[in-house]
Amino acid sequence: MEITATDFKENFGRYLALARREDILVTKSGHPVVKLTGVRPQKVEDVESLFGLLCDLPAGDVKASKAERLATKYESLD
C-alpha cells in the first residue's frame, strides 16, 4: 500500500495496525520516504538465530562460508 506523509501523520494509529498485515510505503511529494513493515515473530526468530554465526571465523573463512552457503542454496534448487 502506498500513502502520503500527510495521510500517515493524520492516521498514524490506523496505519500502525495495518502494518501488521501488509507493508506500507510512505511518500512525500510523490517520492518514497519510508517503508513501514510490521514485525513478524518468525522472521525475528530467524534473524536472531543468525547472530554470531560468522563472528568467530577468521576473515578468510567468511568468504569460504559464503561460497558454501551459496553452493548449498543452489544445489537445493536442482
C-alpha positions as CSV (number, residue, x, y, z in Angstrom):
1,M,0.0,0.0,0.0
2,E,1.2,3.5,-0.8
3,I,0.2,6.6,1.2
4,T,1.2,10.2,1.6
5,A,3.2,11.5,4.5
6,T,0.2,13.8,5.4
7,D,-2.2,10.9,5.4
8,F,0.3,8.8,7.6
9,K,0.6,11.7,10.1
10,E,-3.2,12.1,10.4
11,N,-3.9,8.4,10.7
12,F,-0.9,7.1,12.5
13,G,-2.7,4.6,14.7
14,R,-4.6,3.1,11.8
15,Y,-1.5,2.5,9.7
16,L,0.4,1.0,12.7
17,A,-2.4,-1.6,12.9
18,L,-2.5,-2.1,9.2
19,A,1.3,-2.6,9.0
20,R,0.9,-5.8,11.0
21,R,-0.7,-7.3,7.9
22,E,1.0,-5.5,4.9
23,D,3.9,-3.2,4.1
24,I,3.1,0.5,3.8
25,L,5.2,2.8,1.6
26,V,5.0,6.5,2.7
27,T,5.7,9.1,0.1
28,K,6.3,12.8,0.2
29,S,5.9,14.9,-2.9
30,G,5.5,11.7,-4.8
31,H,8.8,10.2,-3.8
32,P,9.2,7.2,-1.4
33,V,10.4,8.3,2.0
34,V,10.0,5.3,4.3
35,K,8.6,1.8,4.3
36,L,6.6,0.7,7.4
37,T,6.8,-3.1,7.9
38,G,5.2,-5.0,10.8
39,V,7.3,-7.3,12.9
40,R,6.7,-10.9,12.1
41,P,7.7,-13.1,15.0
42,Q,9.0,-16.0,12.8
43,K,11.3,-13.6,10.8
44,V,12.6,-12.1,14.0
45,E,13.5,-15.6,15.3
46,D,15.2,-16.5,12.0
47,V,17.3,-13.3,12.1
48,E,18.2,-13.8,15.8
49,S,19.3,-17.4,15.1
50,L,22.0,-15.9,12.7
51,F,23.6,-13.6,15.3
52,G,27.1,-14.6,16.0
53,L,27.2,-17.3,13.3
54,L,30.2,-15.8,11.5
55,C,31.7,-13.7,14.3
56,D,34.2,-16.4,15.4
57,L,35.5,-17.1,11.9
58,P,38.8,-15.6,10.6
59,A,38.3,-13.1,7.8
60,G,39.3,-15.6,5.1
61,D,36.7,-18.1,6.3
62,V,33.9,-15.7,5.9
63,K,34.3,-15.8,2.1
64,A,34.6,-19.6,2.2
65,S,31.4,-19.8,4.3
66,K,29.5,-17.5,1.9
67,A,30.6,-19.6,-1.1
68,E,29.5,-22.8,0.8
69,R,26.1,-21.3,1.6
70,L,25.5,-20.2,-2.0
71,A,26.5,-23.6,-3.3
72,T,24.1,-25.3,-0.9
73,K,21.3,-23.0,-1.8
74,Y,21.6,-23.6,-5.5
75,E,22.0,-27.4,-5.1
76,S,18.6,-27.4,-3.4
77,L,17.1,-25.9,-6.5
78,D,18.1,-28.7,-8.7
